[in-house]
């Protein structure tokens, strides 16, 4: 139990350093050895090998951070790397049959293979995740709750919040999005090529009577040198600081729900949000519950009876 508490404390410190752009590998690893022994030394060697083989583009850096580092950072870096250590960390940090456990299993198995350890057991632990089938509905904030939350944001954060609400952007995309087409009818945002899913046009889905100001205004947040996950963590930290009862990504789900209630086709919404129709139907609609379906049904039936 003490070991788990220590890992949680280290992980929180890692997150704080990343958000403040204070991360430095040299502060967290011992002098490099020709023959790595500890988890931290093996991770450092694994990362060096990765970038020797993979071009260090912004998209690839973000993938490394999401697929590997966010899992590897939870290993006790001062302990010898072993299959038992990998297995116990996976079991402590994830639940069976979840996407999280699958992700830990993938990253830890790759590290084990790199270190010359047998990885079969680690891969087996990650089996059982069935994609969207494991998603269960949750309560998303109502439009009224979303409107009330705007008042909690300082003025220099309100453009960011409105963009998340009205355009369903991924949190990191608010820092990268282009406003050249905000004078169009309807006003459009453009997500540039160097993001998670590449270039796309984003359409607004109205909430209350809000209109996004055409001139982009960002809070004083450093963006240079930060990958998508680090930018997203800045947004998440602000939501936690304001003690909102929903997360930034919930606004993206709410955008999809409002679009459905207004009668926008699912393929249109999927295109605007930058994911496949399959992801939209399996992963986003699964969070809504029955109320949006009841609303659409009543609206359609009401029109046929009118």
MORAWO-V347774 format. One record per run of one state. SS is the DSSP state (h for helix, s for strand, l for the rest). FROM is the first residue (numbers start at 1). TO is the last residue. Records with the same first field share a line. If there is no record, write none. Layout:
SS->FROM-TO  FROM-TO
//
This chain:
l->1-1  20-24  28-37  54-57  73-79  81-82  94-98  115-119  126-130  135-142  151-154  168-172  177-177  179-188  192-199  203-227  242-247  262-265  274-276  288-290  306-306
h->2-19  25-27  39-53  58-72  83-93  99-114  120-125  131-134  143-150  155-167  173-176  228-241  248-261  266-273  277-287  291-305
s->38-38  80-80  178-178  189-191  200-202
//
